[in-house]
């Protein structure tokens, strides 16, 4: 889900901008000024801001909490992220349902599964007798065992 949202930019609503302009505190001033000048926030920034706000003590650090955007930003940010995540999830579930309905002998895949390629270099060979590698070859191993037995005699 992060992959679909990582490049998104969200415009801050007017009530959040007004609240930010009223809050000037020593802590979080840089973030406050950045949000006020840009008037928008990226997905990563919004996640980071909401995380910081979630884990700070709102009663003790009230000035810092308000300089980050306070309740208006927290409420708007949580709602916008939840809505965007639900939108992506509904697209995937709709695509999955349509793939199941219109599937011809399983030609359409599951929308929740991402495509990937396998690295065949790390897989062991299937027929060890025909292996070219000395590490995995059974015939090479048996030759070494025969040599060791001859040396022991």
SEMI-138589 format. One record per residue: z, y, x of N, C-alpha, C in turn. Coordinates in Angstrom, 3 decimals, m for minus. Last residue first. Example, Ala and Ser with C-alpha at 12.3 -4.5 7.8 and 13.67 -1.06 7.14 Angstrom:
residues 2
<atom n_w="7.080" n_v="m2.250" n_u="12.850" ca_w="7.140" ca_v="m1.060" ca_u="13.670" c_w="7.870" c_v="0.030" c_u="12.900"/>
<atom n_w="7.800" n_v="m5.690" n_u="13.190" ca_w="7.800" ca_v="m4.500" ca_u="12.300" c_w="7.800" c_v="m3.300" c_u="13.200"/>
This chain:
residues 153
<atom n_w="2.784" n_v="m47.064" n_u="44.177" ca_w="2.737" ca_v="m48.450" ca_u="44.675" c_w="2.738" c_v="m48.516" c_u="46.135"/>
<atom n_w="2.563" n_v="m44.363" n_u="43.641" ca_w="3.905" ca_v="m44.944" ca_u="43.618" c_w="3.921" c_v="m46.366" c_u="44.175"/>
<atom n_w="m0.166" n_v="m43.934" n_u="43.660" ca_w="0.633" ca_v="m43.380" ca_u="44.746" c_w="2.023" c_v="m44.000" c_u="44.802"/>
<atom n_w="m0.874" n_v="m45.187" n_u="41.258" ca_w="m1.377" ca_v="m45.718" ca_u="42.535" c_w="m0.558" c_v="m45.208" c_u="43.708"/>
<atom n_w="0.415" n_v="m43.505" n_u="39.436" ca_w="0.823" ca_v="m44.913" ca_u="39.523" c_w="0.362" c_v="m45.533" c_u="40.833"/>
<atom n_w="m1.042" n_v="m41.138" n_u="39.837" ca_w="0.385" ca_v="m41.158" ca_u="40.149" c_w="0.881" c_v="m42.586" c_u="40.304"/>
<atom n_w="m3.573" n_v="m41.963" n_u="38.905" ca_w="m3.408" ca_v="m41.555" ca_u="40.303" c_w="m1.940" c_v="m41.614" c_u="40.714"/>
<atom n_w="m2.931" n_v="m42.384" n_u="36.181" ca_w="m3.418" ca_v="m43.504" ca_u="36.992" c_w="m3.244" c_v="m43.196" c_u="38.482"/>
<atom n_w="m2.282" n_v="m39.773" n_u="35.438" ca_w="m1.260" ca_v="m40.808" ca_u="35.357" c_w="m1.655" c_v="m42.016" c_u="36.217"/>
<atom n_w="m4.755" n_v="m38.526" n_u="35.709" ca_w="m3.655" ca_v="m38.116" ca_u="36.574" c_w="m2.538" c_v="m39.152" c_u="36.576"/>
<atom n_w="m6.160" n_v="m39.811" n_u="33.677" ca_w="m6.609" ca_v="m39.958" ca_u="35.064" c_w="m5.495" c_v="m39.577" c_u="36.030"/>
<atom n_w="m4.778" n_v="m38.869" n_u="31.445" ca_w="m4.699" ca_v="m40.295" ca_u="31.771" c_w="m5.171" c_v="m40.551" c_u="33.193"/>
<atom n_w="m5.496" n_v="m36.180" n_u="31.549" ca_w="m4.102" ca_v="m36.561" ca_u="31.684" c_w="m3.975" c_v="m38.026" c_u="32.072"/>
<atom n_w="m8.207" n_v="m36.291" n_u="31.010" ca_w="m7.740" ca_v="m35.745" ca_u="32.285" c_w="m6.306" c_v="m36.125" c_u="32.559"/>
<atom n_w="m8.109" n_v="m37.299" n_u="28.405" ca_w="m8.721" ca_v="m38.107" ca_u="29.460" c_w="m8.300" c_v="m37.603" c_u="30.835"/>
<atom n_w="m6.951" n_v="m35.250" n_u="26.998" ca_w="m6.198" ca_v="m36.487" ca_u="27.105" c_w="m6.765" c_v="m37.325" c_u="28.242"/>
<atom n_w="m6.902" n_v="m31.800" n_u="27.647" ca_w="m7.689" ca_v="m33.029" ca_u="27.674" c_w="m6.785" c_v="m34.238" c_u="27.852"/>
<atom n_w="m5.580" n_v="m29.438" n_u="27.887" ca_w="m5.501" ca_v="m30.121" ca_u="26.599" c_w="m6.229" c_v="m31.461" c_u="26.595"/>
<atom n_w="m5.948" n_v="m28.663" n_u="30.543" ca_w="m4.630" ca_v="m28.540" ca_u="29.923" c_w="m4.514" c_v="m29.378" c_u="28.659"/>
<atom n_w="m8.586" n_v="m28.842" n_u="31.150" ca_w="m7.684" ca_v="m29.818" ca_u="31.768" c_w="m6.313" c_v="m29.800" c_u="31.124"/>
<atom n_w="m11.062" n_v="m28.562" n_u="28.652" ca_w="m9.921" ca_v="m27.969" ca_u="29.319" c_w="m9.034" c_v="m29.049" c_u="29.907"/>
<atom n_w="m12.862" n_v="m29.837" n_u="27.140" ca_w="m13.284" ca_v="m29.459" ca_u="28.489" c_w="m12.120" c_v="m28.914" c_u="29.303"/>
<atom n_w="m12.322" n_v="m32.612" n_u="25.005" ca_w="m11.928" ca_v="m31.287" ca_u="25.443" c_w="m12.383" c_v="m31.034" c_u="26.875"/>
<atom n_w="m12.671" n_v="m35.013" n_u="23.836" ca_w="m13.876" ca_v="m34.302" ca_u="24.242" c_w="m13.568" c_v="m32.915" c_u="24.790"/>
<atom n_w="m10.134" n_v="m35.824" n_u="23.133" ca_w="m10.885" ca_v="m36.675" ca_u="24.067" c_w="m12.114" c_v="m35.951" c_u="24.614"/>
<atom n_w="m9.249" n_v="m34.064" n_u="21.190" ca_w="m8.717" ca_v="m33.922" ca_u="22.530" c_w="m9.458" c_v="m34.772" c_u="23.554"/>
<atom n_w="m10.653" n_v="m32.356" n_u="18.792" ca_w="m10.838" ca_v="m33.659" ca_u="19.410" c_w="m10.418" c_v="m33.554" c_u="20.864"/>
<atom n_w="m9.829" n_v="m29.721" n_u="18.263" ca_w="m9.578" ca_v="m30.770" ca_u="17.276" c_w="m9.725" c_v="m32.165" c_u="17.872"/>
<atom n_w="m7.992" n_v="m27.558" n_u="20.466" ca_w="m9.221" ca_v="m28.261" ca_u="20.083" c_w="m8.896" c_v="m29.416" c_u="19.131"/>
<atom n_w="m5.784" n_v="m25.024" n_u="19.142" ca_w="m6.029" ca_v="m26.197" ca_u="19.985" c_w="m7.306" c_v="m26.891" c_u="19.547"/>
<atom n_w="m6.462" n_v="m21.504" n_u="19.053" ca_w="m6.309" ca_v="m22.767" ca_u="18.337" c_w="m6.543" c_v="m23.947" c_u="19.281"/>
<atom n_w="m7.059" n_v="m19.226" n_u="20.427" ca_w="m5.683" ca_v="m19.701" ca_u="20.526" c_w="m5.463" c_v="m21.028" c_u="19.802"/>
<atom n_w="m9.708" n_v="m18.711" n_u="19.827" ca_w="m9.352" ca_v="m19.003" ca_u="21.209" c_w="m7.960" c_v="m19.596" c_u="21.326"/>
<atom n_w="m10.051" n_v="m17.914" n_u="17.230" ca_w="m10.251" ca_v="m19.331" ca_u="17.524" c_w="m9.878" c_v="m19.689" c_u="18.955"/>
<atom n_w="m8.448" n_v="m15.914" n_u="15.243" ca_w="m8.743" ca_v="m15.951" ca_u="16.662" c_w="m8.835" c_v="m17.413" c_u="17.065"/>
<atom n_w="m9.805" n_v="m15.074" n_u="12.077" ca_w="m8.943" ca_v="m15.908" ca_u="12.894" c_w="m9.407" c_v="m15.859" c_u="14.341"/>
<atom n_w="m9.711" n_v="m12.074" n_u="10.225" ca_w="m10.475" ca_v="m13.052" ca_u="11.000" c_w="m9.508" c_v="m13.808" c_u="11.884"/>
<atom n_w="m9.099" n_v="m11.097" n_u="6.818" ca_w="m8.769" ca_v="m11.131" ca_u="8.233" c_w="m9.663" c_v="m12.147" c_u="8.930"/>
<atom n_w="m8.494" n_v="m9.260" n_u="3.845" ca_w="m9.356" ca_v="m10.102" ca_u="4.656" c_w="m8.923" c_v="m10.014" c_u="6.111"/>
<atom n_w="m5.582" n_v="m9.492" n_u="1.785" ca_w="m6.458" ca_v="m8.720" ca_u="2.664" c_w="m7.283" c_v="m9.678" c_u="3.509"/>
<atom n_w="m4.924" n_v="m10.088" n_u="m1.580" ca_w="m5.050" ca_v="m10.668" ca_u="m0.250" c_w="m5.997" c_v="m9.827" c_u="0.586"/>
<atom n_w="m5.112" n_v="m8.892" n_u="m4.000" ca_w="m3.885" ca_v="m8.654" ca_u="m3.249" c_w="m3.965" c_v="m9.214" c_u="m1.830"/>
<atom n_w="m7.430" n_v="m9.767" n_u="m5.168" ca_w="m7.394" ca_v="m8.382" ca_u="m4.709" c_w="m6.160" c_v="m8.085" c_u="m3.872"/>
<atom n_w="m8.896" n_v="m12.843" n_u="m4.425" ca_w="m7.701" ca_v="m12.182" ca_u="m4.933" c_w="m7.627" c_v="m10.777" c_u="m4.344"/>
<atom n_w="m12.513" n_v="m13.110" n_u="m4.769" ca_w="m11.193" ca_v="m13.367" ca_u="m4.207" c_w="m10.083" c_v="m12.619" c_u="m4.900"/>
<atom n_w="m15.173" n_v="m14.925" n_u="m6.224" ca_w="m14.446" ca_v="m13.672" ca_u="m6.075" c_w="m13.023" c_v="m13.960" c_u="m5.644"/>
<atom n_w="m15.883" n_v="m17.587" n_u="m6.405" ca_w="m16.567" ca_v="m16.747" ca_u="m5.429" c_w="m15.869" c_v="m15.414" c_u="m5.218"/>
<atom n_w="m14.987" n_v="m19.628" n_u="m8.119" ca_w="m14.080" ca_v="m19.069" ca_u="m7.121" c_w="m14.735" c_v="m18.181" c_u="m6.089"/>
<atom n_w="m17.074" n_v="m20.147" n_u="m9.892" ca_w="m16.653" ca_v="m21.158" ca_u="m8.922" c_w="m15.810" c_v="m20.575" c_u="m7.793"/>
<atom n_w="m17.204" n_v="m16.957" n_u="m10.588" ca_w="m18.099" ca_v="m18.114" ca_u="m10.665" c_w="m17.724" c_v="m19.061" c_u="m9.547"/>
<atom n_w="m15.160" n_v="m14.724" n_u="m12.387" ca_w="m15.339" ca_v="m15.577" ca_u="m11.213" c_w="m16.273" c_v="m16.734" c_u="m11.497"/>
<atom n_w="m14.397" n_v="m12.944" n_u="m14.327" ca_w="m15.813" ca_v="m13.039" ca_u="m13.966" c_w="m16.110" c_v="m13.944" c_u="m12.807"/>
<atom n_w="m11.591" n_v="m13.332" n_u="m14.451" ca_w="m12.427" ca_v="m13.482" ca_u="m15.643" c_w="m13.882" c_v="m13.731" c_u="m15.251"/>
<atom n_w="m10.719" n_v="m12.850" n_u="m11.870" ca_w="m10.415" ca_v="m14.144" ca_u="m12.485" c_w="m11.301" c_v="m14.390" c_u="m13.703"/>
<atom n_w="m11.602" n_v="m10.255" n_u="m11.505" ca_w="m12.122" ca_v="m11.303" ca_u="m10.631" c_w="m11.875" c_v="m12.683" c_u="m11.221"/>
<atom n_w="m10.060" n_v="m8.933" n_u="m13.381" ca_w="m11.509" ca_v="m8.980" ca_u="m13.580" c_w="m12.151" c_v="m10.036" c_u="m12.692"/>
<atom n_w="m7.521" n_v="m9.313" n_u="m12.221" ca_w="m7.811" ca_v="m9.862" ca_u="m13.546" c_w="m9.314" c_v="m9.960" c_u="m13.783"/>
<atom n_w="m7.870" n_v="m7.922" n_u="m9.797" ca_w="m7.546" ca_v="m9.345" ca_u="m9.776" c_w="m7.885" c_v="m9.986" c_u="m11.117"/>
<atom n_w="m8.312" n_v="m5.336" n_u="m10.739" ca_w="m9.361" ca_v="m5.998" ca_u="m9.968" c_w="m9.128" c_v="m7.505" c_u="m9.933"/>
<atom n_w="m5.817" n_v="m4.909" n_u="m11.916" ca_w="m7.024" ca_v="m4.883" ca_u="m12.737" c_w="m8.165" c_v="m5.594" c_u="m12.032"/>
<atom n_w="m4.174" n_v="m5.031" n_u="m9.678" ca_w="m3.992" ca_v="m6.033" ca_u="m10.728" c_w="m5.195" c_v="m6.068" c_u="m11.668"/>
<atom n_w="m5.176" n_v="m2.824" n_u="m8.205" ca_w="m5.242" ca_v="m4.174" ca_u="m7.654" c_w="m5.119" c_v="m5.229" c_u="m8.750"/>
<atom n_w="m4.610" n_v="m0.724" n_u="m9.957" ca_w="m5.993" ca_v="m0.981" ca_u="m9.539" c_w="m6.147" c_v="m2.398" c_u="m9.020"/>
<atom n_w="m1.841" n_v="m0.929" n_u="m10.069" ca_w="m2.610" ca_v="m1.216" ca_u="m11.286" c_w="m4.079" c_v="m1.438" c_u="m10.956"/>
<atom n_w="m1.205" n_v="m0.210" n_u="m7.429" ca_w="m0.862" ca_v="m1.540" ca_u="m7.912" c_w="m1.658" c_v="m1.891" c_u="m9.169"/>
<atom n_w="m2.082" n_v="2.440" n_u="m7.423" ca_w="m2.706" ca_v="1.472" ca_u="m6.519" c_w="m2.430" c_v="0.054" c_u="m6.996"/>
<atom n_w="m0.329" n_v="3.485" n_u="m9.376" ca_w="m1.775" ca_v="3.584" ca_u="m9.540" c_w="m2.497" c_v="2.565" c_u="m8.663"/>
<atom n_w="2.170" n_v="3.074" n_u="m8.229" ca_w="1.830" ca_v="2.359" ca_u="m9.464" c_w="0.325" c_v="2.366" c_u="m9.696"/>
<atom n_w="1.949" n_v="4.889" n_u="m6.094" ca_w="2.105" ca_v="3.456" ca_u="m5.814" c_w="1.767" c_v="2.613" c_u="m7.039"/>
<atom n_w="1.802" n_v="7.285" n_u="m7.515" ca_w="0.686" ca_v="6.881" ca_u="m6.651" c_w="0.757" c_v="5.388" c_u="m6.334"/>
<atom n_w="4.316" n_v="7.299" n_u="m8.807" ca_w="3.080" ca_v="7.314" ca_u="m9.588" c_w="1.892" c_v="6.835" c_u="m8.750"/>
<atom n_w="6.079" n_v="7.350" n_u="m6.605" ca_w="6.107" ca_v="6.225" ca_u="m7.545" c_w="4.814" c_v="6.145" c_u="m8.351"/>
<atom n_w="5.338" n_v="9.845" n_u="m5.503" ca_w="5.155" ca_v="8.616" ca_u="m4.736" c_w="5.161" c_v="7.392" c_u="m5.646"/>
<atom n_w="6.035" n_v="11.591" n_u="m7.605" ca_w="4.648" ca_v="11.536" ca_u="m7.150" c_w="4.390" c_v="10.255" c_u="m6.352"/>
<atom n_w="8.830" n_v="11.144" n_u="m7.884" ca_w="7.918" ca_v="10.899" ca_u="m9.008" c_w="6.480" c_v="10.730" c_u="m8.516"/>
<atom n_w="9.780" n_v="11.937" n_u="m5.383" ca_w="10.015" ca_v="10.575" ca_u="m5.857" c_w="9.041" c_v="10.220" c_u="m6.969"/>
<atom n_w="8.961" n_v="14.647" n_u="m5.386" ca_w="8.475" ca_v="13.702" ca_u="m4.385" c_w="8.632" c_v="12.260" c_u="m4.819"/>
<atom n_w="10.409" n_v="15.781" n_u="m7.551" ca_w="8.951" ca_v="15.779" ca_u="m7.559" c_w="8.398" c_v="14.726" c_u="m6.601"/>
<atom n_w="13.084" n_v="15.321" n_u="m6.657" ca_w="12.623" ca_v="14.824" ca_u="m7.953" c_w="11.099" c_v="14.722" c_u="m7.984"/>
<atom n_w="13.072" n_v="16.644" n_u="m4.178" ca_w="13.427" ca_v="15.228" ca_u="m4.262" c_w="12.911" c_v="14.614" c_u="m5.563"/>
<atom n_w="12.409" n_v="19.254" n_u="m4.904" ca_w="11.512" ca_v="18.492" ca_u="m4.033" c_w="11.794" c_v="17.002" c_u="m4.129"/>
<atom n_w="14.645" n_v="19.918" n_u="m6.597" ca_w="13.257" ca_v="19.984" ca_u="m7.085" c_w="12.283" c_v="19.172" c_u="m6.231"/>
<atom n_w="16.959" n_v="19.464" n_u="m4.894" ca_w="16.689" ca_v="18.603" ca_u="m6.047" c_w="15.242" c_v="18.714" c_u="m6.546"/>
<atom n_w="15.776" n_v="20.492" n_u="m1.641" ca_w="16.775" ca_v="20.246" ca_u="m2.673" c_w="16.318" c_v="19.316" c_u="m3.778"/>
<atom n_w="14.403" n_v="21.267" n_u="0.522" ca_w="13.715" ca_v="21.341" ca_u="m0.761" c_w="14.614" c_v="21.040" c_u="m1.921"/>
<atom n_w="15.768" n_v="21.607" n_u="2.842" ca_w="14.716" ca_v="20.578" ca_u="2.828" c_w="13.912" c_v="20.612" c_u="1.534"/>
<atom n_w="17.692" n_v="23.404" n_u="2.092" ca_w="16.617" ca_v="23.898" ca_u="2.957" c_w="15.487" c_v="22.884" c_u="3.082"/>
<atom n_w="19.405" n_v="21.732" n_u="0.621" ca_w="18.627" ca_v="22.751" ca_u="m0.082" c_w="17.490" c_v="23.290" c_u="0.774"/>
<atom n_w="20.450" n_v="20.218" n_u="2.755" ca_w="19.763" ca_v="19.560" ca_u="1.643" c_w="18.873" c_v="20.557" c_u="0.891"/>
<atom n_w="21.716" n_v="22.255" n_u="4.221" ca_w="20.622" ca_v="21.484" ca_u="4.818" c_w="19.782" c_v="20.812" c_u="3.734"/>
<atom n_w="23.656" n_v="23.068" n_u="2.372" ca_w="22.677" ca_v="24.025" ca_u="2.888" c_w="21.457" c_v="23.314" c_u="3.479"/>
<atom n_w="25.160" n_v="20.671" n_u="1.983" ca_w="24.416" ca_v="21.280" ca_u="0.871" c_w="23.350" c_v="22.267" c_u="1.354"/>
<atom n_w="26.566" n_v="18.567" n_u="3.316" ca_w="25.415" ca_v="19.259" ca_u="3.916" c_w="24.550" c_v="19.926" c_u="2.849"/>
<atom n_w="28.473" n_v="17.669" n_u="1.416" ca_w="28.900" ca_v="18.240" ca_u="2.695" c_w="27.784" c_v="19.089" c_u="3.309"/>
<atom n_w="26.921" n_v="16.790" n_u="m0.759" ca_w="28.053" ca_v="17.693" ca_u="m0.974" c_w="28.472" c_v="18.393" c_u="0.314"/>
<atom n_w="25.021" n_v="15.064" n_u="0.226" ca_w="24.561" ca_v="16.273" ca_u="m0.469" c_w="25.699" c_v="17.269" c_u="m0.717"/>
<atom n_w="24.635" n_v="13.458" n_u="3.067" ca_w="25.711" ca_v="13.737" ca_u="2.112" c_w="25.411" c_v="15.091" c_u="1.467"/>
<atom n_w="21.500" n_v="11.752" n_u="3.371" ca_w="22.438" ca_v="12.806" ca_u="3.762" c_w="23.478" c_v="13.001" c_u="2.661"/>
<atom n_w="19.658" n_v="9.872" n_u="2.518" ca_w="20.784" ca_v="9.407" ca_u="3.321" c_w="21.692" c_v="10.522" c_u="3.828"/>
<atom n_w="17.736" n_v="11.284" n_u="1.064" ca_w="18.442" ca_v="10.176" ca_u="0.426" c_w="19.712" c_v="9.801" c_u="1.186"/>
<atom n_w="16.658" n_v="13.062" n_u="2.862" ca_w="17.442" ca_v="13.578" ca_u="1.742" c_w="18.275" c_v="12.482" c_u="1.091"/>
<atom n_w="15.258" n_v="11.323" n_u="4.557" ca_w="16.348" ca_v="12.163" ca_u="5.084" c_w="17.250" c_v="12.660" c_u="3.967"/>
<atom n_w="13.420" n_v="10.279" n_u="2.695" ca_w="14.362" ca_v="9.393" ca_u="3.381" c_w="15.545" c_v="10.188" c_u="3.917"/>
<atom n_w="11.997" n_v="12.565" n_u="2.009" ca_w="12.778" ca_v="11.872" ca_u="0.978" c_w="13.797" c_v="10.921" c_u="1.599"/>
<atom n_w="10.817" n_v="13.114" n_u="4.508" ca_w="11.712" ca_v="14.086" ca_u="3.876" c_w="12.603" c_v="13.403" c_u="2.845"/>
<atom n_w="9.243" n_v="10.804" n_u="4.872" ca_w="10.284" ca_v="11.140" ca_u="5.834" c_w="11.304" c_v="12.107" c_u="5.227"/>
<atom n_w="7.458" n_v="10.975" n_u="2.710" ca_w="8.333" ca_v="9.811" ca_u="2.846" c_w="9.510" c_v="10.119" c_u="3.763"/>
<atom n_w="6.212" n_v="13.403" n_u="3.383" ca_w="6.972" ca_v="13.287" ca_u="2.138" c_w="7.926" c_v="12.104" c_u="2.185"/>
<atom n_w="4.918" n_v="12.730" n_u="5.775" ca_w="5.949" ca_v="13.773" ca_u="5.758" c_w="6.838" c_v="13.641" c_u="4.525"/>
<atom n_w="3.122" n_v="10.765" n_u="4.845" ca_w="4.144" ca_v="10.433" ca_u="5.834" c_w="5.276" c_v="11.444" c_u="5.862"/>
<atom n_w="1.529" n_v="12.293" n_u="3.068" ca_w="2.276" ca_v="11.133" ca_u="2.581" c_w="3.410" c_v="10.780" c_u="3.546"/>
<atom n_w="1.915" n_v="15.831" n_u="3.664" ca_w="1.218" ca_v="14.557" ca_u="3.786" c_w="2.116" c_v="13.439" c_u="3.264"/>
<atom n_w="1.992" n_v="18.739" n_u="1.646" ca_w="2.735" ca_v="17.770" ca_u="2.445" c_w="1.927" c_v="16.480" c_u="2.499"/>
<atom n_w="1.600" n_v="22.284" n_u="1.295" ca_w="1.218" ca_v="20.909" ca_u="1.019" c_w="1.977" c_v="20.001" c_u="1.973"/>
<atom n_w="2.086" n_v="24.759" n_u="2.222" ca_w="2.064" ca_v="24.586" ca_u="0.766" c_w="1.534" c_v="23.214" c_u="0.347"/>
<atom n_w="2.292" n_v="25.757" n_u="4.822" ca_w="1.225" ca_v="24.809" ca_u="4.498" c_w="1.011" c_v="24.666" c_u="2.992"/>
<atom n_w="4.502" n_v="27.513" n_u="4.647" ca_w="3.211" ca_v="28.004" ca_u="5.136" c_w="2.073" c_v="27.074" c_u="4.747"/>
<atom n_w="6.541" n_v="25.875" n_u="3.570" ca_w="6.165" ca_v="27.131" ca_u="2.907" c_w="4.805" c_v="27.638" c_u="3.366"/>
<atom n_w="6.728" n_v="23.795" n_u="5.414" ca_w="6.344" ca_v="23.502" ca_u="4.027" c_w="5.875" c_v="24.763" c_u="3.303"/>
<atom n_w="7.559" n_v="25.252" n_u="7.663" ca_w="6.325" ca_v="24.473" ca_u="7.691" c_w="5.830" c_v="24.183" c_u="6.282"/>
<atom n_w="10.029" n_v="26.289" n_u="6.822" ca_w="8.918" ca_v="27.194" ca_u="7.129" c_w="7.573" c_v="26.469" c_u="7.137"/>
<atom n_w="11.437" n_v="23.841" n_u="6.535" ca_w="11.305" ca_v="24.758" ca_u="5.411" c_w="10.110" c_v="25.684" c_u="5.639"/>
<atom n_w="11.405" n_v="22.865" n_u="9.139" ca_w="10.758" ca_v="22.101" ca_u="8.074" c_w="10.488" c_v="22.991" c_u="6.865"/>
<atom n_w="12.878" n_v="24.940" n_u="10.329" ca_w="11.526" ca_v="24.620" ca_u="10.785" c_w="10.770" c_v="23.866" c_u="9.701"/>
<atom n_w="15.328" n_v="24.818" n_u="9.027" ca_w="14.505" ca_v="26.011" ca_u="8.871" c_w="13.064" c_v="25.734" c_u="9.276"/>
<atom n_w="17.167" n_v="22.813" n_u="9.311" ca_w="15.990" ca_v="22.543" ca_u="8.486" c_w="15.098" c_v="23.742" c_u="8.301"/>
<atom n_w="19.871" n_v="24.943" n_u="9.600" ca_w="19.407" ca_v="23.564" ca_u="9.699" c_w="18.222" c_v="23.369" c_u="8.768"/>
<atom n_w="20.121" n_v="27.655" n_u="8.735" ca_w="19.829" ca_v="27.332" ca_u="10.131" c_w="19.301" c_v="25.910" c_u="10.317"/>
<atom n_w="18.300" n_v="28.470" n_u="5.718" ca_w="19.500" ca_v="28.000" ca_u="6.400" c_w="19.143" c_v="27.643" c_u="7.836"/>
<atom n_w="17.171" n_v="29.729" n_u="2.887" ca_w="17.023" ca_v="29.985" ca_u="4.321" c_w="18.327" c_v="29.585" c_u="4.996"/>
<atom n_w="15.708" n_v="29.409" n_u="m0.104" ca_w="16.674" ca_v="28.732" ca_u="0.767" c_w="16.340" c_v="29.015" c_u="2.224"/>
<atom n_w="13.647" n_v="30.570" n_u="m1.469" ca_w="14.983" ca_v="31.124" ca_u="m1.688" c_w="16.012" c_v="30.550" c_u="m0.722"/>
<atom n_w="11.476" n_v="29.017" n_u="m0.831" ca_w="11.486" ca_v="30.398" ca_u="m0.345" c_w="12.859" c_v="31.050" c_u="m0.520"/>
<atom n_w="12.090" n_v="26.635" n_u="m2.178" ca_w="12.088" ca_v="26.665" ca_u="m0.713" c_w="12.163" c_v="28.090" c_u="m0.172"/>
<atom n_w="11.731" n_v="27.477" n_u="m4.856" ca_w="13.052" ca_v="27.036" ca_u="m4.395" c_w="13.150" c_v="27.089" c_u="m2.874"/>
<atom n_w="8.976" n_v="28.012" n_u="m4.784" ca_w="9.922" ca_v="29.088" ca_u="m5.096" c_w="11.316" c_v="28.725" c_u="m4.603"/>
<atom n_w="8.008" n_v="25.422" n_u="m4.236" ca_w="7.755" ca_v="26.522" ca_u="m3.294" c_w="8.714" c_v="27.696" c_u="m3.524"/>
<atom n_w="8.827" n_v="24.083" n_u="m6.556" ca_w="9.367" ca_v="23.658" ca_u="m5.257" c_w="9.169" c_v="24.765" c_u="m4.226"/>
<atom n_w="7.321" n_v="25.391" n_u="m8.509" ca_w="8.793" ca_v="25.454" ca_u="m8.581" c_w="9.442" c_v="25.023" c_u="m7.265"/>
<atom n_w="4.649" n_v="24.764" n_u="m7.751" ca_w="5.148" ca_v="26.141" ca_u="m7.656" c_w="6.674" c_v="26.211" c_u="m7.681"/>
<atom n_w="4.271" n_v="21.731" n_u="m5.801" ca_w="4.250" ca_v="22.522" ca_u="m7.037" c_w="4.937" c_v="23.870" c_u="m6.849"/>
<atom n_w="2.281" n_v="21.067" n_u="m2.951" ca_w="3.621" ca_v="21.287" ca_u="m3.484" c_w="3.530" c_v="22.119" c_u="m4.759"/>
<atom n_w="m0.238" n_v="18.658" n_u="m2.810" ca_w="0.094" ca_v="20.082" ca_u="m2.911" c_w="1.464" c_v="20.218" c_u="m3.547"/>
<atom n_w="m0.534" n_v="15.998" n_u="m0.558" ca_w="m0.076" ca_v="16.430" ca_u="m1.869" c_w="0.255" c_v="17.913" c_u="m1.829"/>
<atom n_w="m2.813" n_v="13.851" n_u="0.918" ca_w="m2.115" ca_v="15.129" ca_u="1.051" c_w="m1.792" c_v="15.607" c_u="m0.357"/>
<atom n_w="m3.281" n_v="10.610" n_u="2.344" ca_w="m3.178" ca_v="11.484" ca_u="1.185" c_w="m2.390" c_v="12.743" c_u="1.509"/>
<atom n_w="m3.405" n_v="8.657" n_u="4.248" ca_w="m4.188" ca_v="9.875" ca_u="4.484" c_w="m4.110" c_v="10.873" c_u="3.328"/>
<atom n_w="m1.801" n_v="6.533" n_u="3.246" ca_w="m1.432" ca_v="7.219" ca_u="4.482" c_w="m2.195" c_v="8.515" c_u="4.725"/>
<atom n_w="m2.404" n_v="4.993" n_u="1.016" ca_w="m1.756" ca_v="6.288" ca_u="0.805" c_w="m1.599" c_v="7.118" c_u="2.073"/>
<atom n_w="m3.510" n_v="2.588" n_u="1.812" ca_w="m4.249" ca_v="3.398" ca_u="0.842" c_w="m3.674" c_v="4.802" c_u="0.709"/>
<atom n_w="m1.524" n_v="1.659" n_u="3.545" ca_w="m2.872" ca_v="1.874" ca_u="4.052" c_w="m3.677" c_v="2.758" c_u="3.106"/>
<atom n_w="0.700" n_v="1.199" n_u="2.010" ca_w="0.706" ca_v="2.348" ca_u="2.904" c_w="m0.692" c_v="2.680" c_u="3.380"/>
<atom n_w="0.000" n_v="m1.187" n_u="0.825" ca_w="0.000" ca_v="0.000" ca_u="0.000" c_w="0.000" c_v="1.255" c_u="0.872"/>
